[in-house]
Amino acid sequence: MKIGIDAMGGDYAPQSIVEGIILAAQELPADTTIVLIGISQHIQQILDNHKFKGTNIEIVDASETIEMGEHPVRALQSKPNSSIGVGFKLLKAGEIDAFASAGSTGAMMVGSLFSIKTIDGVQRPPIAGFAPQIDGNLAVILDIGANADVKPEMLAQFGMLGSIYAKATMNLESPRVGLMNIGEEAEKGSLIAQEAHKLMKENKYINFIGNIEGKDFFRGKADVIVTDGFTGNILLKMGESLYGIMKDRGIRDEFLDKTNYEAVGGSPIIGVNGNVIIAHGSSSATAAKNMVHLCRKVVESKVTEKIKEALR
């Protein structure tokens, strides 16, 4: 297995990213190689400074970097040798099994849609996040930012995609799928939410439990939480803020620790022809390390192939 990592993406790249990869390299099984993509001399210097002598890290040179504020489409077109551009070339060619970056989310989405493309039958690929639950598990929440405006059919498909992901990566036989709404009753919420409820209730291929409310977000009521990208992004970042506030007040708690973005390390784009992970822009070495482990988990689960099978 080869996992491609954008060494230049993120607020603290390449230092924190490469340091995280060094940590991950010490924990990975022998069959896994990390491919660091970026300015080779910068990457090698950090490896040398840490006296890394392992053989499971490779470097692929990419002379350009896409900055956070750049227009995603124009940046990918004008910088074909960027770390993100090269990463998608490797992924498309099958030279790496997954590609992850803490860089521009927009460029990662554009690269996914125009390079490896959407799986046939997927309307709009969502980004999946993970919400810790009081029972100790994680719930998949999608979308968390790719699709701020949605149609009922898209929400219904998010439920199916999330269910497949949960089955494949969390070993759940029948994941409980809940629709985020302002009330539990079927007739509550916007017209879009009401129609999505009908579609999800009629879908025999998912275990739809109905609407859930914001108060249920961490309560373990659902294994898959479906919402639009606007709402999902706000919910997830609100959860992240809890960790920061409690940490500043000197309060440590096992549950709150899991709301820290570093705990999971990234968010997969679900429904594209390859394994793509988007990491937090402020990724630390710990987050980068966990990003690698998430990539390995996604590859091992064969979730992309399972989505293709389900949509045939």
N, C-alpha and C positions, 0 to 999 in steps of 0.2 A: 504494500500500500504506500502511495506517495501523497502527501498532503502539502499543497501549495499555500504559502503564506506571503502576503504583501508586507515586506519588511519596512516599507516607507510610509505606510498608512497609519494615521493616528496622530494625536497631539504630541506624543512623546516618542515618536518613531525617529530613527530606527532603534534607539537605545532600549526602550522598554520592551519593544516587540522581540528583538533578538535575545534579550535577557530572558524573556518568558519562554522562548523557543529552546534555549539552553536548558531551562528547568524541565520542560516537557520531554526533551530528548533523553533525559536521564530516567524518565518513567515509562517510556513507550516500549512495547515489545520489539523484538529483533526484526520483525517483518515490516516495520514502519519507518519510512524516511520522510523527513521534513525538507521541503524545497523552499528556500528563502529567495524571494524575488525582489530585486532592487539594485541599488548602486553597490556593486560587488566590493569595492575597496572599503566602503563604510561598514558593510556587514562583516567583512573579514577582520577589520580592525577591532570590532567589538568582541568577536569570537576569540581573537588573540589576547585581548585584554583580560578575558575571563579564562584564558588558558584551556579553551575547549579542545579536547583531543578525540572526541567521538567521531564515528564514521557515518552517523545517521542524519547528518545535515548536509544538504547540497546547496549551492548558490547558483542562481540563474540571473545574469546581469540584465538590468533594465535601467536605462540611463535617464529616464524622465519620471516625474512625479506629478500626479493630479492633486491639486490643492483643494481643500474643503470648499472654498468659495467659487470654484470654477463651474461653468455650465457643463453638466455631465456629458451631453451629446457632443458638444464642440470640443471638450477636453479629450475625449476618447478618439475623436477624428483627427485632431491636431497633434496628439501625443501617442502615436502607435507604439512607441517604445516605453510607455509608462509602466510602472509595476502592475497596475490593474489591467492595462491592455495586454501585457505579456502573460499575466496570470490566466486570463480568459483564453488566450491562444493555446496555452498548454492544456487547459481543461477541455477545450473543444477537440484538441488532437488526441486526447486520452493519455497524455503524458503525466498527468496528475489525476488523482481520484476525487479531490475536493480542493476548493479554493476559498480562502478566507482573507478578509481585510478589515482593519479598523479605520480605513480611509473613507472617502466620499461615499455615502450611502446611495446618492443619486447615480454616481458612476457605476457602482456595483449592480444597481437595478437595471440601468441601461445596458451594461455589459451582458447581464443575464438574458435580457429580452432580445437583444440583437446579435449576440454571439452564439450562445448555446440554445437560445430560444425557448419558448413556452411549450410544455407538453401538449400534444393535440388533445383538445377537449377542455383544457383549463382556460377559463375566461380571463382572469387576472390573478397572477401569482401573488399571494400574500406573504408578508414577513411574519414568522412565528416567534413569539416571546414565551417566557416561562414565569409563571407566578407561583411562589411557594404557598403551600397549603398548611393549615394547622395540624393536619394528620401526618405531616412529614413528607408528603409527596409534592410533585410539581404538576401544575396544570398548564397545558399548552394554550396560549391565547393568540388568536389571529383574527384580524390583521392588527399589526402594531405600527403601521405607518405608510405602507406602500399605496394603499387605496383609501384616501380620505372620503371620497364619494363612492357609494356602492349601490348596486341594485339588489333586490331580494334574491335573485338567482345566484348572485355572487356570494352573498352571506350563506346561502344554503350549501354552496360548493365548498366554502371555507370549512363548514362543519364536516363535510366528507373528507377533505384533505387533512384536517386536523385529526380526525378519527384514524385515518390510515397512518399518520405520523405517530400517534400515541400507541397504536398497536405494534408498530414496527420497532420503536425505540424504547418503549416503556413496558413492553411485555404485558399489555392489558388486552384481555380477550374481547371485552365489549366496552370501550371507553364511553363514559357518560358525556354527552354533548349538550351544553347549555348556551342559550342565546342571551347575551347581555341586554337588559331592558330596564325600564323604569317601574316595572311591576311584574308580578308572577303570572297574572292573568293573560290569556292568549290575546285578548283584544287590547292590551295596553301598548303604549309606545307609538312611534311614527307609523305611517302607512307602509313604509319599507319594512320595518320590523314586524308588523302584523302579517304581511305577505310572506316574509321569510319564515316566520313561525309555521305557517301553513305548509310551506314547501318542505321544511325540515321534519315536520310531523308525519308527512306522507312518505318520507324516504325510509324504506325498509332496511337500508344498508347502514344506518347509523342508529345508535342508542340515544335518541333525542329525549331529554328530560324536561324540556320546556324552557321558559324564561328564568333567568336568575338576575338578581339585583346587585348593585354595587356593594351592598353589605355582605354579599356572599362571595366576593372576589377571592378572599383568602380562606374561606370556610370549608373547603373540601367537597363542595356540592357537585362539582363537575370536573372531569378530567380534561375536557376541551371547552374553552370559552370562546364564543364567536361574537365578533363585533366589527364595526368599520375601523379603518386605520386611524381616523381622527380620535375616536373614543379610546381605542386600544392603546394608542401612544400615551394619552393623558393618564390612563389607569396605571400603566406600567411605570411611568416616570414618577407618578405620585407614590407608588410603592417604593421606588428607589429612594425617594426623598426621606422616607421614614428611617432608613438606615443611616443616612447622613445626619439627620436631626438627633437621633438617639446616640450616635457615635460622638457628636459634639457635646452631648450632655453626659458623656461617660457611662452610658448604659449599654450593656452587652446582653444579647439574647439570641439563642440558637435560631429562632424563627426569623428575627430581624436580620440576622447575618445572611440569610438566604435571599433577602430582598436586595442585597448588594449586587450590582451588575457583574462584579468579578466572579461571582459564584458559578455562573454557567459559562460565561466567556463569549457568548455570541448568539445570534438569531439566524436560523436558516431561512432562505427563500424557498417556499414550498411551491412545487408545480413547474419547475424548469428542468431542462434536460441535463442536469448535472447537480452536483452537491456544492452549493454556494452558501457561505456563512458571512454575515455582516456583524462586525464587532463594534463595541462602544468606542466612540472617538477618543475618549480619555483612557483607553485601555492601559492598564499597568502591566508589569511583568506577570503578575498572578493571573490577570484576565487573559493575557496572551497564552499562557500555559493552558488554561482551561479551554480556550478557543480550540487549541489543537486536539484536546481530548474530545470535545464536542464533534469536531470534524471526523475523527476516527469512529465515533459512535454512529454518526449519520451514514458513513460509508458502509460500516458493518451491517447496518439495519437493512440496506438495499431498499430504502424507502422510495427512492426515485423510480426504481423498477416496479415496485408495488403500486405506485400511483398510475403508471402507464398501463399496467395490467387491469386495474379497476376501471379505467376509462376507455378500454377497447370496445 
